[in-house]
Amino acid sequence: MISYLDFEKPVAALQARIDELRETADSGSIDIDSEIEKLQQRSTTMLSDLYAKLTPWQKTQVARHPQRPHFRDLVAGMCSDFMPLAGDRAFGDDQAILGGFATIGGRRVMLIGHERGNDTASRVKHNFGMGMPEGYRKAIRLMELADRFGLPVVTLVDTSGAFPGVQAEERGQAEAIARGTEACLALGVPLVAVIVGEGGSGGAVALAAGNRVLMFEHAVYSVISPEGCASILWRTADKAADAAQAMQVSAQQLSALDVIDRIVPEPVGGAHREPAVAIEALRKAILAELRDLDGLKPDQLRKQRADKFLAMGG
């Protein structure tokens, strides 16, 4: 059952009415199929109109939806096989950042991404997708392994940011993020990065400094969360909606600024409503970008990445 967001309350109320009518119809007392069909069409139109004009703050809520497909869901839907690899060979294995060999549409790749979890137990296990230093060092290790074997790298970014706790700082969080960004830029193989949900701060950039940066239609990408920005500028998180608008966090805004290269469409109402449709659109987009990068030499790929990121804000 779909969980409705606050701004979806009109749709939720209409859907509740439809469900009531269906229960009445199932009892066999009266025939109201035509009325149900009219209301369902109205609900679909209302949802479509609502999602056609989402604000950046509303898109942030959609990107954080608990039922949105995460790394494991995307792997299951896109990949014909996946061989996970674990550990940073220095401290431990971070469950917030997963990766391994995968095959997407017949293409062998190194797939790396954030996993947020789908219920309380898995969210705790994966630390809500907030990577620790060992997670970023694992990602670096896998990127270097891909470079050695000539495999393209695909990253799926979905994090509110790297874990900010004391233990992460003690183990060198800032250095690990910087090394992750450096590893992305130094790769001699293609790197396609996708913001699939929330792309927050350096914890996202450490996996997203790619030749091609894609975003799901209702994903968000920012240097700080809207709440964090509002707390700094206005001393209250209540201004998060204003902060989201000012920071231009949506895929559409970032595409206009040339921060990202492609917007991957989502089903009406977001990827969480029809995950299979969204995942198939993502699979096709990734394969198209990999085809475009075929044939480029290592130096060309590195220069392309450097030129891309140095041009931002120019």
MOFEN-V975232 format. One record per backbone hydrogen bond with DSSP energy under -0.5 kcal/mol. CO is the residue of the C=O (numbers start at 0). NH is the residue of the N-H. E is the energy in kcal/mol with one decimal. If there is no record, write none. Layout:
<<CO;NH;E> <CO;NH;E>>
This chain:
<<4;7;-1.6> <5;8;-1.4> <7;10;-0.5> <7;11;-2.4> <8;12;-2.6> <9;13;-1.8> <10;14;-2.6> <11;15;-2.1> <12;16;-1.7> <13;17;-2.0> <14;18;-2.4> <15;19;-2.0> <16;20;-2.2> <17;21;-2.2> <18;22;-1.8> <19;23;-1.8> <20;24;-2.6> <21;25;-2.4> <22;26;-1.0> <23;28;-0.7> <24;27;-1.3> <29;31;-0.8> <31;35;-2.2> <32;36;-2.4> <33;37;-2.0> <34;38;-2.2> <35;39;-2.5> <36;40;-2.2> <37;41;-2.1> <38;42;-2.4> <39;43;-2.4> <40;44;-2.4> <41;45;-2.5> <42;46;-2.4> <43;47;-2.4> <44;48;-2.6> <45;49;-2.2> <46;50;-2.5> <47;51;-1.1> <48;52;-0.5> <49;52;-1.0> <50;53;-0.7> <54;58;-2.4> <55;59;-1.7> <56;60;-1.7> <57;61;-2.1> <58;62;-2.8> <59;63;-1.3> <61;64;-1.6> <64;67;-1.9> <69;73;-2.7> <70;74;-2.7> <71;75;-2.3> <72;76;-1.8> <73;77;-2.3> <74;78;-2.4> <77;104;-0.6> <80;102;-1.7> <81;83;-0.7> <82;100;-1.5> <91;87;-1.2> <91;93;-0.6> <93;96;-0.5> <95;97;-0.5> <95;114;-2.4> <97;112;-2.8> <98;84;-2.9> <99;110;-2.8> <100;82;-3.4> <101;108;-3.1> <102;79;-2.1> <102;80;-0.6> <102;104;-0.5> <103;106;-2.1> <105;107;-0.5> <106;103;-2.8> <107;151;-0.6> <108;101;-2.6> <108;110;-0.6> <109;111;-0.5> <109;153;-2.8> <110;99;-2.0> <111;155;-2.4> <112;97;-2.8> <113;70;-0.7> <114;128;-0.7> <118;122;-2.8> <119;123;-2.1> <120;124;-2.2> <121;125;-2.5> <122;127;-2.5> <123;126;-1.2> <125;128;-2.0> <126;129;-2.1> <128;130;-0.9> <130;162;-2.4> <131;134;-1.1> <131;135;-1.6> <132;136;-2.3> <133;137;-1.8> <134;138;-2.1> <135;139;-2.1> <136;140;-2.2> <137;141;-2.3> <138;142;-2.3> <139;143;-2.5> <140;144;-1.9> <141;145;-2.3> <142;146;-2.4> <143;147;-2.0> <144;148;-1.6> <145;149;-0.7> <145;150;-2.7> <146;149;-0.7> <151;109;-2.5> <152;191;-2.6> <153;111;-2.4> <154;156;-0.6> <154;193;-2.5> <155;113;-1.9> <156;195;-2.0> <156;196;-1.1> <158;199;-1.8> <164;168;-1.8> <165;169;-2.6> <166;170;-1.2> <167;172;-1.1> <168;171;-1.3> <171;175;-2.4> <172;176;-2.3> <173;177;-2.4> <174;178;-2.6> <175;179;-1.9> <176;180;-2.3> <177;181;-2.3> <178;182;-2.6> <179;183;-2.0> <180;184;-2.1> <181;185;-1.7> <182;186;-0.8> <183;186;-0.8> <189;152;-3.0> <190;192;-0.6> <190;210;-1.7> <190;211;-1.6> <191;154;-2.2> <192;213;-3.2> <193;156;-3.2> <193;195;-1.0> <194;215;-2.3> <196;198;-0.5> <196;219;-2.3> <197;158;-3.4> <197;199;-0.7> <198;200;-0.6> <198;221;-2.8> <199;203;-0.7> <200;203;-1.6> <200;204;-1.7> <201;205;-2.2> <203;206;-1.9> <203;207;-0.5> <204;207;-1.1> <204;208;-0.8> <207;209;-2.1> <211;192;-2.9> <211;213;-0.5> <212;260;-3.4> <212;261;-1.1> <213;194;-3.0> <214;263;-3.2> <215;218;-1.9> <218;250;-0.8> <219;198;-2.6> <221;200;-2.9> <224;228;-2.7> <225;229;-2.6> <226;230;-2.2> <227;231;-1.5> <228;232;-2.7> <229;233;-2.7> <229;234;-0.6> <229;235;-1.2> <235;238;-1.1> <236;239;-1.6> <238;242;-2.2> <239;243;-2.7> <240;244;-1.8> <241;245;-2.3> <242;246;-2.6> <243;247;-0.8> <243;248;-1.1> <244;247;-0.5> <248;220;-2.0> <249;253;-2.4> <250;254;-2.2> <251;255;-1.6> <252;256;-1.1> <253;258;-2.6> <253;259;-0.9> <254;257;-1.4> <261;214;-2.0> <261;263;-0.5> <262;264;-0.6> <263;216;-2.2> <266;269;-2.2> <269;272;-1.6> <269;273;-0.8> <273;276;-0.5> <273;277;-1.9> <274;278;-2.9> <275;279;-2.0> <276;280;-1.9> <277;281;-2.0> <278;282;-2.6> <279;283;-2.2> <280;284;-1.9> <281;285;-2.6> <282;286;-2.2> <283;287;-2.1> <284;288;-2.1> <285;289;-2.4> <286;290;-2.1> <287;291;-1.8> <288;292;-1.3> <289;293;-0.8> <290;293;-0.7> <292;295;-1.6> <296;300;-2.4> <297;301;-2.4> <298;302;-2.3> <299;303;-2.4> <300;304;-2.0> <301;305;-2.5> <302;306;-3.0> <303;307;-2.1> <304;308;-2.2> <305;309;-2.4> <306;310;-1.6> <307;311;-0.5> <310;313;-2.1>>
